[in-house]
Amino acid sequence: MTLKTLPAARAAAEHATPRRPTPRWSRMQDPLFNTGAVVVLLCAIAAVVYPLYFIAIASVSDPSAVYEGKVWFAPSGITFEGYQRIFADPKVISGLQNTVVYTVLGTAISVSAILTGGYALSRKDLPGRKFFMLLFVITMFFDGGLITKYLVVRDLGLMNTVWAVVLPGAVGVWNLIIARSFFEHTVPDELREAAQMDGASDFRFFFQVALPVSKPLIMLMVMIHVVAHWNSFFDALIFLNDDSKYPLQLVLRNILIQSDVSSATGSAGDAASYAAQQRIADLTKYAMIVVSSLPLMIALPFMQKHFTKGALIGAVKS
């Protein structure tokens, strides 16, 4: 009796219990889909990586080979003349030192101001919190312009100083909003109240509780400002008039302009002289791109994990 009724009971149970729909992720275990996704991702990677690789191999290749299309995956006619000419100029070393100073100092000032300002704006008990936030937001839509900025820097006596490069853009409002949102959703009021019950002051809570749990945000702000200060040259171009204080980007810009001018001047002479000047200009261009980009390309991958986490936490929960 049991042997006969068991299959029927099993069938009835299977009929009574509806089957769960196949999860979407299991439906995507299709070899054709996986192959197509891999191909698309490889194409995207190639589109991003190959231009950088081409610049690197072109900087050590003969410009004639580059023009003739002989440089694709390996350098041709290897030469380091472009790098030699760049580093033979003492202004490049000075510019590199200045850029490191501007980047470290500017990043420290900006990150400190954004963290403290973002935390203060995240506190619901801050008097005039909405008013201060409105003032910051207004600056995102209305800007005084370059002339006003120049007059302010001049009247403050910052012209031709390091402060003219690092102070005018020290606080970005968008970064301040990200920091405020991060603190609002990561550091709850209950945690601050518990710390106050233990006798912790606001300063102690900020430095010993809020900052240690804000490592993703700190790394995000550090990366943003390191890249911004390293690549910045416009403020130095406007506010600095001493060559010894120029950052690396401005020094390389001047070298590039001089190379183009030399090439144009050489065109008035014989063809051999023009070709030689053009060859030097091309080598210098590729070498300058590598010299200015390589330090960031080496440093940023080590902070990428914290950068992604900080960007998601600060931006999504806004």
Contacts in CASP RR format, 6 or more apart in sequence:
PFRMAT RR
TARGET T0000
AUTHOR 0000-0000-0000
METHOD contacts of the structure
MODEL  1
MTLKTLPAARAAAEHATPRRPTPRWSRMQDPLFNTGAVVVLLCAIAAVVY
PLYFIAIASVSDPSAVYEGKVWFAPSGITFEGYQRIFADPKVISGLQNTV
VYTVLGTAISVSAILTGGYALSRKDLPGRKFFMLLFVITMFFDGGLITKY
LVVRDLGLMNTVWAVVLPGAVGVWNLIIARSFFEHTVPDELREAAQMDGA
SDFRFFFQVALPVSKPLIMLMVMIHVVAHWNSFFDALIFLNDDSKYPLQL
VLRNILIQSDVSSATGSAGDAASYAAQQRIADLTKYAMIVVSSLPLMIAL
PFMQKHFTKGALIGAVKS
28 34 0 8 1.000
52 293 0 8 1.000
52 297 0 8 1.000
54 71 0 8 1.000
54 72 0 8 1.000
55 286 0 8 1.000
55 289 0 8 1.000
55 290 0 8 1.000
56 290 0 8 1.000
57 71 0 8 1.000
57 73 0 8 1.000
57 74 0 8 1.000
57 75 0 8 1.000
58 66 0 8 1.000
58 71 0 8 1.000
58 75 0 8 1.000
58 286 0 8 1.000
59 82 0 8 1.000
59 83 0 8 1.000
59 283 0 8 1.000
59 286 0 8 1.000
59 287 0 8 1.000
59 289 0 8 1.000
59 290 0 8 1.000
60 75 0 8 1.000
60 78 0 8 1.000
60 79 0 8 1.000
60 80 0 8 1.000
60 83 0 8 1.000
61 71 0 8 1.000
61 75 0 8 1.000
61 76 0 8 1.000
61 77 0 8 1.000
61 78 0 8 1.000
61 79 0 8 1.000
62 76 0 8 1.000
62 77 0 8 1.000
62 79 0 8 1.000
63 278 0 8 1.000
63 279 0 8 1.000
63 282 0 8 1.000
63 283 0 8 1.000
64 279 0 8 1.000
65 71 0 8 1.000
65 76 0 8 1.000
65 77 0 8 1.000
66 76 0 8 1.000
66 282 0 8 1.000
70 76 0 8 1.000
79 283 0 8 1.000
81 280 0 8 1.000
81 283 0 8 1.000
82 280 0 8 1.000
82 283 0 8 1.000
82 284 0 8 1.000
82 286 0 8 1.000
82 287 0 8 1.000
83 287 0 8 1.000
83 291 0 8 1.000
85 280 0 8 1.000
85 283 0 8 1.000
85 284 0 8 1.000
85 287 0 8 1.000
86 92 0 8 1.000
86 252 0 8 1.000
86 255 0 8 1.000
86 284 0 8 1.000
86 287 0 8 1.000
86 288 0 8 1.000
86 291 0 8 1.000
87 93 0 8 1.000
89 251 0 8 1.000
89 255 0 8 1.000
91 243 0 8 1.000
91 246 0 8 1.000
91 251 0 8 1.000
91 254 0 8 1.000
91 255 0 8 1.000
92 248 0 8 1.000
92 251 0 8 1.000
92 252 0 8 1.000
92 255 0 8 1.000
92 291 0 8 1.000
94 244 0 8 1.000
94 246 0 8 1.000
94 251 0 8 1.000
95 246 0 8 1.000
95 247 0 8 1.000
95 248 0 8 1.000
95 250 0 8 1.000
95 251 0 8 1.000
96 248 0 8 1.000
98 245 0 8 1.000
98 246 0 8 1.000
98 247 0 8 1.000
98 248 0 8 1.000
99 229 0 8 1.000
99 230 0 8 1.000
99 247 0 8 1.000
99 248 0 8 1.000
99 249 0 8 1.000
101 162 0 8 1.000
102 162 0 8 1.000
102 165 0 8 1.000
102 166 0 8 1.000
102 229 0 8 1.000
102 232 0 8 1.000
102 236 0 8 1.000
102 247 0 8 1.000
103 226 0 8 1.000
103 229 0 8 1.000
103 230 0 8 1.000
105 162 0 8 1.000
105 166 0 8 1.000
106 165 0 8 1.000
106 166 0 8 1.000
106 170 0 8 1.000
106 225 0 8 1.000
106 229 0 8 1.000
107 222 0 8 1.000
107 225 0 8 1.000
107 226 0 8 1.000
107 229 0 8 1.000
109 166 0 8 1.000
109 167 0 8 1.000
109 170 0 8 1.000
110 166 0 8 1.000
110 169 0 8 1.000
110 170 0 8 1.000
110 171 0 8 1.000
110 172 0 8 1.000
110 175 0 8 1.000
110 221 0 8 1.000
110 225 0 8 1.000
111 218 0 8 1.000
111 221 0 8 1.000
111 222 0 8 1.000
111 225 0 8 1.000
113 170 0 8 1.000
113 171 0 8 1.000
114 171 0 8 1.000
114 172 0 8 1.000
114 175 0 8 1.000
114 176 0 8 1.000
114 179 0 8 1.000
114 221 0 8 1.000
115 179 0 8 1.000
115 211 0 8 1.000
115 214 0 8 1.000
115 217 0 8 1.000
115 218 0 8 1.000
115 221 0 8 1.000
116 206 0 8 1.000
117 176 0 8 1.000
117 179 0 8 1.000
117 180 0 8 1.000
118 176 0 8 1.000
118 179 0 8 1.000
118 180 0 8 1.000
118 183 0 8 1.000
119 179 0 8 1.000
119 180 0 8 1.000
119 183 0 8 1.000
119 187 0 8 1.000
119 206 0 8 1.000
119 210 0 8 1.000
120 126 0 8 1.000
121 129 0 8 1.000
121 132 0 8 1.000
121 133 0 8 1.000
121 176 0 8 1.000
121 180 0 8 1.000
122 179 0 8 1.000
122 180 0 8 1.000
122 181 0 8 1.000
122 183 0 8 1.000
122 184 0 8 1.000
122 187 0 8 1.000
123 129 0 8 1.000
124 189 0 8 1.000
126 132 0 8 1.000
133 180 0 8 1.000
136 173 0 8 1.000
136 176 0 8 1.000
136 177 0 8 1.000
137 173 0 8 1.000
139 173 0 8 1.000
140 173 0 8 1.000
140 174 0 8 1.000
146 238 0 8 1.000
149 168 0 8 1.000
150 238 0 8 1.000
150 239 0 8 1.000
152 168 0 8 1.000
153 159 0 8 1.000
153 164 0 8 1.000
153 168 0 8 1.000
153 239 0 8 1.000
158 164 0 8 1.000
158 167 0 8 1.000
158 239 0 8 1.000
159 239 0 8 1.000
159 241 0 8 1.000
160 239 0 8 1.000
160 240 0 8 1.000
160 241 0 8 1.000
160 242 0 8 1.000
160 245 0 8 1.000
162 245 0 8 1.000
164 235 0 8 1.000
164 239 0 8 1.000
164 240 0 8 1.000
165 232 0 8 1.000
165 235 0 8 1.000
165 236 0 8 1.000
165 239 0 8 1.000
165 240 0 8 1.000
165 247 0 8 1.000
166 229 0 8 1.000
168 235 0 8 1.000
169 235 0 8 1.000
175 221 0 8 1.000
175 224 0 8 1.000
177 318 0 8 1.000
178 217 0 8 1.000
178 220 0 8 1.000
178 311 0 8 1.000
178 314 0 8 1.000
178 315 0 8 1.000
178 318 0 8 1.000
179 217 0 8 1.000
179 221 0 8 1.000
179 314 0 8 1.000
181 314 0 8 1.000
181 315 0 8 1.000
181 317 0 8 1.000
181 318 0 8 1.000
182 214 0 8 1.000
182 216 0 8 1.000
182 217 0 8 1.000
182 310 0 8 1.000
182 313 0 8 1.000
182 314 0 8 1.000
182 317 0 8 1.000
183 210 0 8 1.000
183 214 0 8 1.000
184 317 0 8 1.000
185 313 0 8 1.000
185 314 0 8 1.000
185 317 0 8 1.000
186 213 0 8 1.000
186 214 0 8 1.000
186 217 0 8 1.000
186 313 0 8 1.000
187 209 0 8 1.000
187 210 0 8 1.000
187 213 0 8 1.000
187 214 0 8 1.000
191 209 0 8 1.000
192 205 0 8 1.000
192 209 0 8 1.000
195 204 0 8 1.000
195 205 0 8 1.000
195 209 0 8 1.000
196 205 0 8 1.000
200 208 0 8 1.000
200 209 0 8 1.000
211 218 0 8 1.000
215 306 0 8 1.000
216 306 0 8 1.000
216 309 0 8 1.000
216 310 0 8 1.000
216 313 0 8 1.000
217 310 0 8 1.000
217 313 0 8 1.000
217 314 0 8 1.000
218 306 0 8 1.000
219 303 0 8 1.000
219 306 0 8 1.000
219 307 0 8 1.000
219 310 0 8 1.000
220 306 0 8 1.000
220 307 0 8 1.000
220 310 0 8 1.000
220 311 0 8 1.000
220 314 0 8 1.000
222 303 0 8 1.000
223 300 0 8 1.000
223 303 0 8 1.000
223 306 0 8 1.000
223 307 0 8 1.000
226 296 0 8 1.000
226 299 0 8 1.000
227 296 0 8 1.000
227 300 0 8 1.000
230 249 0 8 1.000
230 295 0 8 1.000
230 296 0 8 1.000
231 249 0 8 1.000
231 292 0 8 1.000
232 247 0 8 1.000
232 249 0 8 1.000
233 247 0 8 1.000
233 249 0 8 1.000
233 250 0 8 1.000
233 253 0 8 1.000
236 245 0 8 1.000
236 246 0 8 1.000
236 247 0 8 1.000
236 249 0 8 1.000
236 250 0 8 1.000
237 250 0 8 1.000
240 246 0 8 1.000
240 250 0 8 1.000
246 254 0 8 1.000
248 291 0 8 1.000
248 292 0 8 1.000
249 292 0 8 1.000
252 288 0 8 1.000
252 291 0 8 1.000
252 292 0 8 1.000
255 284 0 8 1.000
255 288 0 8 1.000
256 281 0 8 1.000
256 284 0 8 1.000
256 285 0 8 1.000
256 288 0 8 1.000
259 277 0 8 1.000
259 280 0 8 1.000
259 281 0 8 1.000
259 284 0 8 1.000
259 285 0 8 1.000
260 281 0 8 1.000
262 277 0 8 1.000
262 280 0 8 1.000
262 281 0 8 1.000
263 274 0 8 1.000
263 277 0 8 1.000
263 278 0 8 1.000
263 280 0 8 1.000
263 281 0 8 1.000
265 277 0 8 1.000
266 273 0 8 1.000
266 274 0 8 1.000
266 277 0 8 1.000
267 274 0 8 1.000
300 307 0 8 1.000
END
